[in-house]
Amino acid sequence: MFSSIEGVLGGQENIKFWSVLDQTKGKVGFLNHHFIGTNLKYKKVILIGLDQTFSHYHAVALKLGHNLTKQREEKKLRFFNGARHILLNTIGQESMLRPENGLKELYKEISDLLEPDSFLILDNISVLTSLGFSNREVYLFLTKLSKLVDGLNSSMLSTFAQLEPDLLTYNISRNSDIHFEIQDLKTGKSKDVTGNISINRRSVCGGFSREDYQFRLEEKSVKLFPPGTSGAVL
């Protein structure tokens, strides 16, 4: 009954574009770490840290048995320090993330990091809208990136931290092969259930199917189960 993320998702060979709408108070990280750990076994991972630092990712990964510093030194992992660029932009030392200059510089930075058969992770693209970029600019940026990734026979994951979905998150979700939605429990906190997660899959004909689960974050794993079937209920 209790499943891992891998067990629920099944075969992923043909999945090119993943997206996550995080409507919780910061729980989306477990999906980022799942995809980092899974993909580092087979390919290079390009991590665009718009929200979290490399130190944060490394500290969490160590608990899960992954040494990201070693992976970075061996060039299996490449990290873009978005927080540093945001700081430099704030104090007027560079212009990469200024809305008046668009997202061309960021696109070039990411495209220079990408390689064939790699996995790109964009950590919280909502940061760009907070900096003043319009929904249209962010959508076109992601669309252009997804075409580049597809042309390199690679895949990408983009996460959004937003309590209320809007037109941008709707459009991105409709263009994703698999779209996750993560929510806190509406009934409050529980030691047995961390939150709710929905998995929306796009079919060959363009329609979507939806699977609803609850999940529990454990020290080194995540358990998924149908709503109402946690150990507390059983």
Backbone torsions as a table, in degrees:
resi	resn	phi	psi	omega
1	MET	NA	-44.2	178.8
2	PHE	-79.7	129.9	-174.1
3	SER	-124.2	156.1	170.7
4	SER	-88.6	169.2	177.0
5	ILE	-61.6	-43.1	179.0
6	GLU	-57.4	-45.0	-177.6
7	GLY	-62.9	-35.5	-179.6
8	VAL	-75.7	-39.3	-175.2
9	LEU	-74.6	-33.8	-178.6
10	GLY	71.9	-152.2	-178.9
11	GLY	-61.8	136.2	-174.9
12	GLN	-127.1	12.9	-173.4
13	GLU	-60.5	-35.0	-175.1
14	ASN	-98.6	8.8	-179.3
15	ILE	-87.0	120.2	-177.9
16	LYS	-105.8	-33.5	-173.5
17	PHE	-132.7	114.7	176.2
18	TRP	-108.5	147.1	173.2
19	SER	-141.1	153.7	-178.9
20	VAL	-134.4	126.8	170.9
21	LEU	-102.5	111.5	-178.3
22	ASP	-96.6	109.9	178.4
23	GLN	-108.2	26.0	179.5
24	THR	-108.6	-176.2	175.1
25	LYS	-97.7	67.2	171.5
26	GLY	85.0	29.3	-179.0
27	LYS	-96.1	-3.0	-173.9
28	VAL	-65.9	-17.3	-175.9
29	GLY	-55.4	-30.5	-177.0
30	PHE	-64.9	-31.1	177.1
31	LEU	-72.7	-40.9	176.0
32	ASN	-57.2	-46.2	-178.3
33	HIS	-69.0	-33.0	175.7
34	HIS	-60.7	-47.7	-177.4
35	PHE	-72.1	-31.8	175.2
36	ILE	-62.6	-53.7	-177.3
37	GLY	-63.1	-40.8	-178.3
38	THR	-66.3	-44.7	-173.8
39	ASN	-79.7	-26.0	178.4
40	LEU	-64.3	-18.2	178.5
41	LYS	-70.8	-26.0	-170.9
42	TYR	-123.9	-22.2	-172.0
43	LYS	-153.6	177.2	176.3
44	LYS	-81.1	145.5	178.7
45	VAL	-115.1	130.2	176.7
46	ILE	-108.5	111.5	-175.2
47	LEU	-107.7	117.3	179.7
48	ILE	-99.6	100.9	-174.1
49	GLY	-88.1	81.7	177.2
50	LEU	-80.8	-20.9	-174.2
51	ASP	-115.1	-43.1	-177.1
52	GLN	-114.4	155.4	179.8
53	THR	-85.8	166.7	176.4
54	PHE	-63.8	-37.9	179.6
55	SER	-59.1	-40.0	177.9
56	HIS	-63.2	-49.1	-179.5
57	TYR	-61.4	-42.3	-178.2
58	HIS	-64.2	-43.0	-178.6
59	ALA	-62.3	-43.1	179.4
60	VAL	-69.5	-41.5	-178.2
61	ALA	-62.8	-35.0	178.6
62	LEU	-59.1	-38.4	178.6
63	LYS	-65.8	-25.2	-178.4
64	LEU	-96.5	2.7	176.7
65	GLY	91.4	17.1	179.4
66	HIS	-119.1	129.6	177.5
67	ASN	-100.8	96.5	-174.9
68	LEU	-70.8	-27.8	176.5
69	THR	-63.6	-44.1	177.7
70	LYS	-64.6	-42.8	178.9
71	GLN	-62.8	-35.5	178.9
72	ARG	-69.6	-42.4	178.9
73	GLU	-63.9	-34.1	178.9
74	GLU	-85.2	3.3	177.3
75	LYS	63.4	24.2	172.7
76	LYS	-84.6	-21.8	177.4
77	LEU	-126.2	133.4	175.4
78	ARG	-122.3	134.8	-173.5
79	PHE	-123.4	133.0	175.0
80	PHE	-104.6	118.8	-176.4
81	ASN	-84.4	81.7	-178.5
82	GLY	-64.0	-35.9	-178.9
83	ALA	-60.8	-39.1	179.5
84	ARG	-65.3	-42.9	-179.5
85	HIS	-66.5	-35.9	177.5
86	ILE	-64.2	-41.9	178.3
87	LEU	-63.2	-46.7	179.8
88	LEU	-62.7	-35.0	176.9
89	ASN	-66.5	-40.8	-178.1
90	THR	-63.2	-38.9	-178.4
91	ILE	-92.1	8.8	172.4
92	GLY	78.5	23.2	-178.8
93	GLN	-97.2	-7.7	173.1
94	GLU	-157.2	171.3	-172.5
95	SER	-124.0	9.3	-172.7
96	MET	-56.4	-42.8	-172.8
97	LEU	-109.3	31.7	173.8
98	ARG	-91.7	127.5	-177.0
99	PRO	-53.7	-35.1	-178.1
100	GLU	-66.0	-18.2	-179.9
101	ASN	-100.4	-1.0	177.6
102	GLY	72.8	-168.3	-175.4
103	LEU	-110.8	17.2	-178.7
104	LYS	-63.8	-41.3	-179.0
105	GLU	-65.3	-41.9	178.5
106	LEU	-64.5	-42.2	178.0
107	TYR	-59.2	-43.5	-180.0
108	LYS	-64.0	-42.6	178.5
109	GLU	-58.3	-44.8	-178.6
110	ILE	-69.8	-42.5	-179.5
111	SER	-63.2	-31.2	177.4
112	ASP	-70.3	-26.6	179.4
113	LEU	-82.4	-27.7	-174.4
114	LEU	-70.1	146.7	175.5
115	GLU	-136.8	161.6	175.6
116	PRO	-58.1	145.1	177.8
117	ASP	55.9	51.6	176.8
118	SER	-123.6	175.2	179.4
119	PHE	-126.4	121.1	-177.5
120	LEU	-99.9	129.9	177.4
121	ILE	-121.3	121.8	176.1
122	LEU	-103.5	107.6	-174.7
123	ASP	-84.1	102.2	175.3
124	ASN	64.0	77.6	179.4
125	ILE	-67.3	-13.1	178.1
126	SER	-63.2	-21.1	176.8
127	VAL	-57.1	-35.3	-178.2
128	LEU	-65.5	-39.4	178.0
129	THR	-69.4	-32.7	177.1
130	SER	-65.9	-28.8	179.5
131	LEU	-79.6	-10.6	177.2
132	GLY	115.8	-0.2	177.1
133	PHE	-75.7	142.0	-177.5
134	SER	-75.7	161.0	175.9
135	ASN	-58.1	-38.3	-179.9
136	ARG	-64.6	-43.5	179.3
137	GLU	-61.8	-44.0	-178.9
138	VAL	-66.9	-41.0	179.7
139	TYR	-63.2	-45.7	179.2
140	LEU	-65.4	-37.1	177.0
141	PHE	-60.5	-47.0	-179.9
142	LEU	-68.5	-37.3	178.4
143	THR	-63.2	-43.3	178.5
144	LYS	-64.8	-40.9	178.7
145	LEU	-64.7	-42.2	-178.7
146	SER	-63.5	-35.2	176.9
147	LYS	-67.9	-39.8	177.6
148	LEU	-63.8	-45.9	-179.9
149	VAL	-61.4	-44.4	179.4
150	ASP	-61.8	-39.9	179.9
151	GLY	-66.6	-21.3	178.5
152	LEU	-96.8	11.7	-178.3
153	ASN	56.0	41.2	-178.5
154	SER	-119.5	-177.0	179.7
155	SER	-135.1	163.2	179.3
156	MET	-144.8	151.4	175.9
157	LEU	-125.2	129.5	177.6
158	SER	-124.5	128.4	179.5
159	THR	-110.2	149.5	177.7
160	PHE	-128.1	133.9	174.0
161	ALA	-107.8	103.3	-174.1
162	GLN	-153.6	123.3	-177.1
163	LEU	-68.5	-34.2	179.5
164	GLU	-121.0	123.3	178.8
165	PRO	-64.5	149.8	178.0
166	ASP	-132.4	-169.1	-176.7
167	LEU	-62.6	-35.8	179.6
168	LEU	-63.5	-51.2	-179.0
169	THR	-64.4	-33.6	177.1
170	TYR	-64.2	-48.0	-178.5
171	ASN	-63.3	-41.5	179.5
172	ILE	-65.4	-43.2	-179.4
173	SER	-62.0	-36.6	-179.0
174	ARG	-73.3	-17.9	178.4
175	ASN	-99.6	0.8	-179.6
176	SER	-88.5	150.1	173.0
177	ASP	-75.0	-40.2	173.9
178	ILE	-136.2	130.3	-178.5
179	HIS	-124.0	125.9	177.0
180	PHE	-99.7	144.5	169.8
181	GLU	-127.0	124.6	-177.2
182	ILE	-116.9	132.1	-178.8
183	GLN	-135.6	149.2	171.2
184	ASP	-70.6	162.8	175.0
185	LEU	-66.9	130.6	179.8
186	LYS	-71.9	-21.6	-177.4
187	THR	-90.6	2.4	179.8
188	GLY	108.9	-165.4	-176.0
189	LYS	-83.2	151.6	176.9
190	SER	-146.5	139.7	179.0
191	LYS	-75.4	-15.7	-177.1
192	ASP	-102.0	-20.7	-179.2
193	VAL	-131.5	123.0	-179.4
194	THR	-84.6	-39.8	-177.9
195	GLY	-177.7	-170.9	179.7
196	ASN	-109.9	143.5	176.8
197	ILE	-137.9	131.8	176.4
198	SER	-113.9	140.1	179.4
199	ILE	-118.8	115.8	-178.6
200	ASN	-107.1	121.0	-177.4
201	ARG	-111.4	134.9	177.5
202	ARG	-89.7	130.9	-179.9
203	SER	-86.1	172.8	179.6
204	VAL	-60.1	-34.6	-178.4
205	CYS	-83.8	-2.0	175.6
206	GLY	101.9	-11.4	178.2
207	GLY	-78.4	170.6	-178.7
208	PHE	-122.6	143.0	170.8
209	SER	-114.7	149.1	-174.4
210	ARG	-125.3	134.5	176.0
211	GLU	-123.8	127.7	-178.0
212	ASP	-106.5	133.0	178.7
213	TYR	-136.5	166.8	163.7
214	GLN	-112.6	159.5	-178.8
215	PHE	-138.7	156.8	176.0
216	ARG	-129.8	122.8	176.9
217	LEU	-81.1	124.7	176.1
218	GLU	-112.1	176.8	-173.3
219	GLU	-59.6	-41.0	-176.4
220	LYS	-127.5	14.2	-178.7
221	SER	-160.0	175.1	175.4
222	VAL	-129.0	131.4	178.1
223	LYS	-108.4	132.0	176.3
224	LEU	-111.1	145.5	179.6
225	PHE	-156.8	155.5	178.3
226	PRO	-59.8	149.1	-179.5
227	PRO	-54.4	132.8	175.7
228	GLY	84.5	9.1	-177.2
229	THR	-118.7	23.1	177.4
230	SER	-69.8	169.3	179.9
231	GLY	-58.7	-31.7	-179.3
232	ALA	-65.0	-34.5	-179.6
233	VAL	-79.3	-40.8	-177.9
234	LEU	-73.1	NA	NA
